[in-house]
Amino acid sequence: MTPPPRRTALLCALAAGAATLLPTAPAQASTSTLDFGTCPDSVPAPPAPDHVECGSVTVPLDWTRPRGPHVEIAVSRVPASGTPSERRGILLVNPGGPGGSGLPYAVTKRAKLPERVRRSYDVIGFDPRGVGASAPVDCGPMGGLFDRPGADPVPVGPKAERNHLASLRELADDCAAGADGTLPYLSTEQTAHDMEAIRSALGEPSTSFLGVSYGSYLGAAYTARFPHRVGRMVLDSVVGPWDWYDFDVVQSRALLRQRDTFFAWTAAHTDRFGLGDRAGAVREAYLRVRQSLARRPVEGVGAAEFDRAVYRALGRTERWAGLADALRAYLRESTVAGLRPASAFDGPASRNYEAANRIVKCADGPGPEPARILADIRRTRRIDTQPVLTGMEASTCAYWYHRPAHRTPLGSPDAPEALLVASAHDPVTPIEGAHQLRRLLPGSRLVTLENDYSHGVFASRGNACVDDTVAAYLIDGTVPATDVRCTGSGLPAA
């Protein structure tokens, strides 16, 4: 294991961070205004006559010290396209993560919303603190996370387990060196305060919100702190009210169930993919590919890169054919093109995402003990000898330099009824999370898309039952009398 970073490295990192985080004259967040202008190139333009505009709001780095250092939060807005009488206010949106950039999401997600929603709301996107254009963080090499090929993320045996823990410690060391001055302040709770500052700067009486995946956790945190400012709250693909490490473990087990479904689906389409006509045969083909790449990586694609491709594909069924094709291509031609991500994993946006993801998770609550990490890996391997552990990001919190004083508060009995939306078989945010979070949101309703296996539901799966129910809630405030069950389209054709 590497030793903690030298004091000189920490001082240099803090000095560099101060240049970004400290304005010459910090403004009080309560008096901050939002002046809109042109957007950066990362934000696409919506089709005419709609338009997008961008600005920033100044907020304290630490909301408990409003006169201390400040940061700029980048904000985007696509105004409502309807008449003034149709307008319902603002709809903040968040795409998930933690670490996802929300600045372009105001455009990309709005394009998929029902027309009535687009006519009724100014859609507001923002880059959460530490992300994108909002004082982005960088953890450098992150313990070798960006090495190509990377270390096998599934350790087997004492030596591999020791090396795995050492890499987690190194990741924590790298984040301490690269972002030490901000580690305690990139929490979901602080970001919830930033959302309130955006509302105030826009002069709106309430915040309506659409949060997907991690965005659901963020919405629940906003509800806990500002229940009387909540308008309509839509939480899609819900993260349960667990510590992040516990969530990661739940997800890792759900991915095994999803992968078994993928094996059976691929076998049912053996004429298309040629990987076997039984789920067991497809699994054997899958294992041959992974074992071969683990022994002898091809063009920088090894076990870690393979698992990342699988992790991404399992979350959306429309990606399954591409994964099956990639397995076949490797077995027949030894090519790995189908296993590569669309954008470089070690590129600037990915590095920022991965750093912010760990920093937020470790700022939100306590991390695990190292012994528990190994025990959980062994338990998961008893369920399946070759699990997918790519999403176990909070493991590094075992070695984090900042230990949060409390967990992130979620939900409130004083807020209006929320609408939770979930896919019945989503492996990324398993539906039990929605059932548990709703207990903290009295009066809320759950809209379940049955016979569906993908992550992201509203204005994403093309299901009229889901979309109409959520649109009625957003526009008219119609809360269903009971939970709603919508019929999904099942697994895709090959």
C-alpha positions as CSV (number, residue, x, y, z in Angstrom):
1,M,0.0,0.0,0.0
2,T,1.2,3.5,-0.7
3,P,1.9,5.9,2.2
4,P,-0.3,9.0,2.7
5,P,0.6,11.9,0.3
6,R,3.3,14.2,1.4
7,R,2.3,17.4,3.1
8,T,3.9,19.5,0.3
9,A,1.6,17.7,-2.2
10,L,-1.4,18.5,-0.1
11,L,-0.5,22.2,0.3
12,C,0.0,22.5,-3.5
13,A,-3.4,20.9,-4.1
14,L,-5.1,23.3,-1.6
15,A,-3.4,26.3,-3.1
16,A,-4.5,25.3,-6.6
17,G,-8.0,24.6,-5.3
18,A,-8.2,28.0,-3.7
19,A,-7.6,29.7,-7.0
20,T,-10.7,28.0,-8.3
21,L,-12.9,28.1,-5.3
22,L,-12.3,31.6,-3.8
23,P,-13.8,34.6,-5.6
24,T,-12.4,38.0,-4.8
25,A,-15.5,39.1,-3.0
26,P,-17.8,36.3,-1.9
27,A,-21.4,37.2,-2.2
28,Q,-24.1,36.1,0.2
29,A,-26.1,33.2,-1.3
30,S,-29.4,34.8,-0.3
31,T,-28.7,37.8,-2.4
32,S,-27.1,36.0,-5.4
33,T,-28.8,36.6,-8.7
34,L,-28.8,34.6,-12.0
35,D,-28.1,36.4,-15.2
36,F,-28.4,34.2,-18.3
37,G,-26.4,34.4,-21.4
38,T,-24.8,32.0,-23.9
39,C,-24.0,28.4,-23.0
40,P,-20.7,26.4,-23.4
41,D,-20.3,24.1,-26.3
42,S,-21.2,21.1,-24.0
43,V,-24.8,22.2,-24.0
44,P,-26.7,21.4,-27.3
45,A,-29.1,23.8,-28.8
46,P,-32.8,22.7,-28.8
47,P,-34.8,22.9,-32.0
48,A,-36.2,26.4,-32.8
49,P,-38.1,28.2,-31.6
50,D,-37.0,26.9,-28.2
51,H,-33.7,28.2,-26.9
52,V,-31.3,27.4,-24.0
53,E,-29.5,30.0,-21.9
54,C,-26.8,29.6,-19.2
55,G,-25.6,31.5,-16.1
56,S,-24.2,30.8,-12.7
57,V,-25.1,31.3,-9.0
58,T,-22.6,32.0,-6.2
59,V,-23.0,29.8,-3.2
60,P,-20.9,29.1,0.0
61,L,-18.5,26.1,-0.3
62,D,-19.8,25.2,3.2
63,W,-23.3,26.3,3.9
64,T,-22.7,26.3,7.6
65,R,-20.1,29.1,7.0
66,P,-21.8,31.4,4.6
67,R,-19.0,34.0,4.8
68,G,-16.3,31.5,3.9
69,P,-15.1,30.4,0.5
70,H,-17.6,30.4,-2.3
71,V,-18.1,28.4,-5.6
72,E,-20.0,29.1,-8.8
73,I,-22.8,26.7,-9.7
74,A,-23.4,26.5,-13.5
75,V,-27.1,26.7,-14.4
76,S,-29.0,26.2,-17.7
77,R,-32.6,27.0,-18.6
78,V,-34.9,26.2,-21.4
79,P,-38.0,28.4,-21.0
80,A,-41.5,27.0,-21.1
81,S,-42.9,27.0,-24.6
82,G,-46.6,27.5,-23.7
83,T,-48.6,30.5,-22.8
84,P,-48.3,32.4,-19.5
85,S,-51.5,30.8,-18.3
86,E,-50.0,27.3,-18.9
87,R,-46.8,28.0,-16.9
88,R,-46.4,26.0,-13.7
89,G,-42.9,27.3,-12.6
90,I,-39.5,25.7,-12.8
91,L,-38.6,22.0,-13.1
92,L,-35.1,21.3,-11.9
93,V,-33.6,18.1,-13.4
94,N,-30.7,15.9,-12.5
95,P,-29.5,12.9,-14.5
96,G,-27.9,10.9,-11.8
97,G,-24.4,9.8,-10.8
98,P,-23.3,11.1,-8.4
99,G,-21.0,12.9,-10.8
100,G,-23.4,13.4,-13.8
101,S,-23.4,16.7,-15.6
102,G,-26.8,18.4,-15.5
103,L,-26.0,21.4,-17.6
104,P,-26.9,19.8,-21.0
105,Y,-29.6,17.7,-19.4
106,A,-32.0,20.6,-19.4
107,V,-32.0,20.2,-23.2
108,T,-31.6,16.5,-23.7
109,K,-34.1,15.4,-21.1
110,R,-36.6,18.1,-22.0
111,A,-36.6,16.9,-25.6
112,K,-38.1,13.6,-24.3
113,L,-40.7,15.1,-21.9
114,P,-44.4,15.1,-22.9
115,E,-45.3,18.3,-24.8
116,R,-47.7,19.4,-22.0
117,V,-44.7,19.4,-19.6
118,R,-42.5,21.3,-22.0
119,R,-45.2,24.0,-22.3
120,S,-45.7,24.2,-18.6
121,Y,-42.2,24.4,-17.1
122,D,-39.0,26.2,-17.4
123,V,-36.6,23.2,-17.4
124,I,-33.6,24.0,-15.3
125,G,-30.3,22.0,-15.4
126,F,-27.2,22.5,-13.3
127,D,-23.8,21.0,-12.8
128,P,-23.7,20.0,-9.1
129,R,-20.7,21.3,-7.2
130,G,-17.5,19.4,-8.2
131,V,-18.9,18.5,-11.6
132,G,-18.5,19.9,-15.1
133,A,-18.6,23.7,-15.0
134,S,-19.1,23.9,-11.3
135,A,-15.6,23.9,-9.7
136,P,-14.8,20.4,-11.1
137,V,-12.7,18.0,-9.0
138,D,-9.9,15.8,-10.2
139,C,-8.4,12.9,-8.2
140,G,-5.5,12.2,-10.5
141,P,-4.7,8.6,-11.1
142,M,-7.3,7.4,-8.6
143,G,-5.3,4.4,-7.4
144,G,-4.7,3.1,-11.0
145,L,-8.4,3.3,-12.0
146,F,-7.5,4.6,-15.4
147,D,-4.7,2.2,-16.1
148,R,-5.1,0.2,-19.4
149,P,-5.6,-2.6,-18.8
150,G,-6.8,-2.1,-15.2
151,A,-6.4,-4.5,-12.4
152,D,-9.0,-7.3,-12.1
153,P,-11.8,-5.8,-10.0
154,V,-12.8,-9.2,-8.6
155,P,-10.0,-10.3,-6.2
156,V,-9.5,-14.0,-5.6
157,G,-7.2,-15.2,-2.9
158,P,-5.2,-13.4,-0.1
159,K,-2.7,-11.7,-2.3
160,A,-5.3,-10.3,-4.7
161,E,-7.4,-9.2,-1.8
162,R,-4.5,-7.3,-0.3
163,N,-3.8,-5.6,-3.6
164,H,-7.4,-4.7,-3.9
165,L,-7.5,-3.0,-0.6
166,A,-4.2,-1.3,-1.4
167,S,-5.7,0.2,-4.6
168,L,-8.7,1.5,-2.6
169,R,-6.3,3.2,-0.1
170,E,-4.3,4.7,-3.0
171,L,-7.6,6.0,-4.5
172,A,-8.4,7.7,-1.2
173,D,-4.8,9.1,-1.1
174,D,-5.1,10.5,-4.6
175,C,-8.4,12.2,-3.8
176,A,-6.9,13.7,-0.6
177,A,-4.1,15.1,-2.7
178,G,-6.2,16.3,-5.6
179,A,-9.3,17.6,-3.8
180,D,-8.6,17.7,-0.1
181,G,-9.9,21.2,0.5
182,T,-13.3,20.2,-0.8
183,L,-13.8,16.6,0.4
184,P,-16.2,17.5,3.2
185,Y,-18.3,19.9,1.1
186,L,-19.2,17.9,-2.0
187,S,-22.0,16.2,-0.2
188,T,-25.6,15.7,-1.4
189,E,-26.8,17.8,1.5
190,Q,-24.6,20.7,0.4
191,T,-25.9,20.3,-3.2
192,A,-29.5,20.4,-1.8
193,H,-28.7,23.8,-0.4
194,D,-27.4,24.8,-3.8
195,M,-30.7,23.8,-5.4
196,E,-32.5,26.1,-2.9
197,A,-30.1,28.9,-3.9
198,I,-31.0,28.4,-7.6
199,R,-34.7,28.6,-6.7
200,S,-34.2,31.8,-4.7
201,A,-32.0,33.4,-7.5
202,L,-34.8,32.7,-10.0
203,G,-37.4,34.3,-7.8
204,E,-39.6,31.2,-7.8
205,P,-41.8,30.3,-4.8
206,S,-41.2,26.6,-5.1
207,T,-39.0,23.9,-6.7
208,S,-40.5,21.1,-8.8
209,F,-37.9,18.5,-9.5
210,L,-37.2,15.4,-11.7
211,G,-34.4,13.4,-10.4
212,V,-33.2,10.1,-12.0
213,S,-31.2,7.5,-10.2
214,Y,-28.9,9.5,-7.9
215,G,-31.1,12.4,-8.7
216,S,-33.8,10.7,-6.7
217,Y,-31.5,10.7,-3.6
218,L,-30.8,14.3,-4.2
219,G,-34.5,15.1,-4.4
220,A,-35.1,13.3,-1.2
221,A,-32.3,15.3,0.4
222,Y,-33.8,18.6,-0.8
223,T,-37.2,17.5,0.6
224,A,-35.6,16.8,4.0
225,R,-34.1,20.3,4.2
226,F,-36.7,22.4,2.4
227,P,-40.0,20.6,2.6
228,H,-42.1,23.8,2.4
229,R,-40.3,24.8,-0.9
230,V,-41.2,21.5,-2.6
231,G,-43.5,21.8,-5.6
232,R,-44.0,18.5,-7.6
233,M,-41.3,15.9,-6.8
234,V,-40.7,13.1,-9.3
235,L,-38.1,10.5,-8.2
236,D,-37.3,8.1,-11.1
237,S,-35.3,4.9,-10.7
238,V,-35.0,5.3,-7.0
239,V,-31.9,5.0,-4.8
240,G,-32.9,3.5,-1.5
241,P,-32.2,5.3,1.8
242,W,-29.1,3.2,2.6
243,D,-25.5,4.1,3.1
244,W,-23.8,4.2,-0.2
245,Y,-21.7,1.1,0.4
246,D,-24.8,-0.8,1.3
247,F,-26.5,0.4,-1.9
248,D,-23.5,-0.8,-3.9
249,V,-23.7,-4.3,-2.4
250,V,-27.5,-4.5,-3.2
251,Q,-26.8,-3.4,-6.7
252,S,-24.0,-5.9,-7.2
253,R,-26.4,-8.8,-6.3
254,A,-29.2,-7.4,-8.6
255,L,-26.7,-7.3,-11.5
256,L,-26.2,-11.1,-11.1
257,R,-30.0,-11.6,-11.5
258,Q,-30.0,-9.3,-14.5
259,R,-27.0,-11.1,-16.1
260,D,-28.8,-14.5,-15.8
261,T,-31.8,-12.9,-17.6
262,F,-29.4,-11.7,-20.3
263,F,-27.9,-15.2,-20.7
264,A,-31.4,-16.7,-21.1
265,W,-32.4,-14.0,-23.5
266,T,-29.3,-14.5,-25.6
267,A,-29.9,-18.3,-25.7
268,A,-33.4,-17.7,-26.9
269,H,-32.0,-15.9,-29.9
270,T,-29.2,-18.4,-30.7
271,D,-29.9,-18.0,-34.4
272,R,-28.9,-14.3,-34.1
273,F,-26.0,-14.5,-31.7
274,G,-24.6,-18.1,-32.0
275,L,-23.5,-18.3,-28.4
276,G,-25.5,-21.4,-27.4
277,D,-29.2,-22.4,-27.1
278,R,-29.1,-22.7,-23.3
279,A,-28.4,-20.0,-20.7
280,G,-25.6,-22.2,-19.3
281,A,-23.9,-22.4,-22.7
282,V,-24.1,-18.6,-23.1
283,R,-22.6,-18.2,-19.6
284,E,-19.8,-20.5,-20.5
285,A,-19.1,-18.4,-23.6
286,Y,-19.2,-15.2,-21.5
287,L,-16.7,-16.7,-19.0
288,R,-14.3,-17.8,-21.8
289,V,-14.2,-14.2,-23.0
290,R,-13.6,-12.7,-19.6
291,Q,-11.0,-15.3,-18.6
292,S,-9.1,-14.9,-21.9
293,L,-9.0,-11.1,-21.6
294,A,-7.9,-11.4,-18.0
295,R,-5.0,-13.6,-19.0
296,R,-4.1,-11.7,-22.1
297,P,-5.6,-8.3,-22.6
298,V,-6.2,-7.1,-26.2
299,E,-5.5,-3.5,-27.1
300,G,-5.8,-2.4,-23.5
301,V,-9.1,-4.3,-22.9
302,G,-8.7,-6.7,-19.9
303,A,-10.9,-7.9,-17.1
304,A,-11.6,-4.4,-15.7
305,E,-12.6,-3.0,-19.1
306,F,-14.7,-6.1,-19.9
307,D,-16.6,-5.7,-16.6
308,R,-17.2,-2.0,-17.2
309,A,-18.7,-2.9,-20.6
310,V,-21.0,-5.5,-19.0
311,Y,-22.0,-3.2,-16.2
312,R,-23.1,-0.5,-18.7
313,A,-24.9,-3.0,-21.0
314,L,-26.9,-4.7,-18.2
315,G,-28.6,-1.5,-17.2
316,R,-30.6,-1.0,-20.4
317,T,-32.0,-3.9,-22.5
318,E,-31.5,-2.0,-25.7
319,R,-27.7,-2.6,-25.2
320,W,-28.0,-6.3,-24.8
321,A,-27.7,-7.1,-28.5
322,G,-24.5,-5.1,-28.7
323,L,-23.0,-7.0,-25.7
324,A,-23.9,-10.4,-27.2
325,D,-22.4,-9.3,-30.6
326,A,-19.2,-8.2,-28.8
327,L,-18.9,-11.6,-27.1
328,R,-19.3,-13.4,-30.4
329,A,-16.9,-11.1,-32.2
330,Y,-14.2,-11.8,-29.6
331,L,-14.7,-15.6,-29.7
332,R,-14.7,-15.7,-33.5
333,E,-12.3,-12.9,-34.5
334,S,-10.5,-11.9,-31.3
335,T,-11.7,-8.3,-31.7
336,V,-12.7,-6.0,-28.8
337,A,-14.2,-3.1,-30.6
338,G,-17.7,-3.8,-29.2
339,L,-16.3,-3.8,-25.6
340,R,-14.9,-0.3,-25.8
341,P,-16.9,2.7,-24.4
342,A,-18.2,5.4,-26.7
343,S,-15.9,7.9,-25.1
344,A,-12.5,7.3,-23.5
345,F,-12.7,6.1,-19.9
346,D,-9.6,8.1,-19.1
347,G,-10.9,11.3,-20.8
348,P,-11.4,14.6,-18.8
349,A,-15.2,14.1,-18.5
350,S,-14.9,10.6,-17.2
351,R,-12.1,11.5,-14.8
352,N,-14.3,14.2,-13.3
353,Y,-17.2,11.9,-13.1
354,E,-15.3,9.1,-11.3
355,A,-13.7,11.6,-8.9
356,A,-17.0,13.4,-8.0
357,N,-18.8,10.0,-7.7
358,R,-16.4,8.8,-4.9
359,I,-16.1,12.2,-3.2
360,V,-19.9,12.6,-2.9
361,K,-20.5,9.0,-1.8
362,C,-17.8,9.3,0.9
363,A,-19.1,12.7,2.0
364,D,-22.7,11.5,2.5
365,G,-22.1,9.1,5.3
366,P,-19.9,6.5,6.9
367,G,-17.8,4.1,4.9
368,P,-17.3,0.3,5.5
369,E,-14.5,-1.3,7.4
370,P,-11.9,-3.0,5.1
371,A,-12.7,-6.4,6.6
372,R,-16.3,-6.0,5.6
373,I,-15.4,-5.2,2.0
374,L,-13.5,-8.5,1.7
375,A,-16.3,-10.4,3.5
376,D,-18.9,-9.0,1.1
377,I,-16.9,-9.9,-2.0
378,R,-16.5,-13.4,-0.7
379,R,-20.3,-13.6,-0.1
380,T,-21.1,-12.4,-3.5
381,R,-18.6,-14.9,-5.0
382,R,-20.4,-17.6,-3.2
383,I,-23.6,-16.6,-5.0
384,D,-21.7,-16.4,-8.3
385,T,-18.0,-17.0,-8.8
386,Q,-17.6,-14.3,-11.4
387,P,-19.7,-11.3,-10.2
388,V,-19.7,-7.7,-11.7
389,L,-18.3,-5.4,-9.0
390,T,-17.8,-2.3,-11.2
391,G,-20.4,-0.3,-9.2
392,M,-18.7,-0.8,-5.8
393,E,-17.4,2.8,-5.8
394,A,-18.0,3.4,-2.1
395,S,-15.5,0.8,-1.0
396,T,-12.8,3.4,-1.1
397,C,-14.6,5.3,1.7
398,A,-13.0,2.7,4.1
399,Y,-9.8,4.8,3.7
400,W,-11.3,8.3,3.3
401,Y,-9.6,11.2,4.9
402,H,-12.8,12.9,5.8
403,R,-15.3,11.1,8.1
404,P,-18.8,12.6,7.9
405,A,-20.4,13.5,11.2
406,H,-23.8,12.3,10.1
407,R,-25.7,10.6,7.4
408,T,-27.6,12.6,4.7
409,P,-31.2,13.3,5.9
410,L,-33.8,12.1,3.4
411,G,-37.5,12.8,3.1
412,S,-39.9,14.7,5.3
413,P,-43.5,14.3,6.6
414,D,-44.0,18.0,6.0
415,A,-43.5,17.9,2.2
416,P,-46.2,17.5,-0.5
417,E,-46.9,14.0,-1.9
418,A,-44.1,12.8,-4.2
419,L,-44.3,10.5,-7.2
420,L,-41.8,7.6,-7.3
421,V,-41.2,5.7,-10.5
422,A,-39.5,2.4,-10.9
423,S,-38.9,-0.4,-13.3
424,A,-39.8,-3.8,-11.8
425,H,-36.4,-5.4,-12.7
426,D,-34.0,-2.4,-12.8
427,P,-30.6,-3.8,-11.7
428,V,-29.0,-0.4,-11.2
429,T,-31.5,0.9,-8.7
430,P,-33.4,-2.2,-7.6
431,I,-37.1,-1.5,-6.8
432,E,-36.7,-2.3,-3.1
433,G,-35.1,1.1,-2.8
434,A,-38.3,2.8,-3.9
435,H,-40.3,0.8,-1.4
436,Q,-38.0,1.8,1.4
437,L,-37.7,5.5,0.4
438,R,-41.4,6.0,0.2
439,R,-41.7,5.4,3.9
440,L,-39.8,8.6,4.4
441,L,-42.2,10.5,2.1
442,P,-45.7,10.0,3.6
443,G,-48.5,10.1,1.0
444,S,-46.2,9.4,-1.9
445,R,-47.2,7.0,-4.7
446,L,-45.2,4.5,-6.6
447,V,-45.6,4.0,-10.3
448,T,-44.1,0.6,-11.3
449,L,-43.4,-0.4,-14.9
450,E,-43.9,-4.1,-14.8
451,N,-42.2,-6.6,-17.1
452,D,-39.4,-4.1,-17.6
453,Y,-35.7,-4.5,-17.1
454,S,-34.1,-1.1,-17.7
455,H,-32.8,1.8,-15.7
456,G,-34.7,5.1,-16.3
457,V,-38.4,5.1,-16.8
458,F,-40.3,8.4,-17.2
459,A,-39.9,9.9,-20.6
460,S,-37.4,7.2,-21.3
461,R,-39.1,3.9,-21.9
462,G,-41.8,5.2,-24.1
463,N,-44.6,3.9,-21.9
464,A,-47.8,5.9,-22.2
465,C,-49.2,4.7,-18.9
466,V,-46.1,6.0,-17.0
467,D,-45.7,9.2,-19.0
468,D,-49.3,10.2,-18.8
469,T,-49.5,9.5,-15.0
470,V,-46.4,11.6,-14.3
471,A,-47.4,14.4,-16.7
472,A,-50.8,14.7,-14.9
473,Y,-49.0,14.9,-11.6
474,L,-46.6,17.6,-12.8
475,I,-49.2,19.7,-14.6
476,D,-52.4,19.3,-12.6
477,G,-51.0,18.0,-9.3
478,T,-53.0,14.8,-9.8
479,V,-51.8,12.3,-7.2
480,P,-53.0,8.8,-8.0
481,A,-55.4,7.4,-5.4
482,T,-53.3,4.3,-5.1
483,D,-50.0,3.0,-6.5
484,V,-50.0,2.6,-10.3
485,R,-48.9,-0.5,-12.1
486,C,-48.1,-0.1,-15.8
487,T,-47.5,-2.9,-18.3
488,G,-44.0,-2.9,-19.9
489,S,-43.0,-4.3,-23.2
490,G,-40.8,-7.1,-21.8
491,L,-37.5,-8.1,-23.2
492,P,-36.5,-6.8,-26.6
493,A,-36.5,-8.7,-29.9
494,A,-33.0,-9.6,-31.1
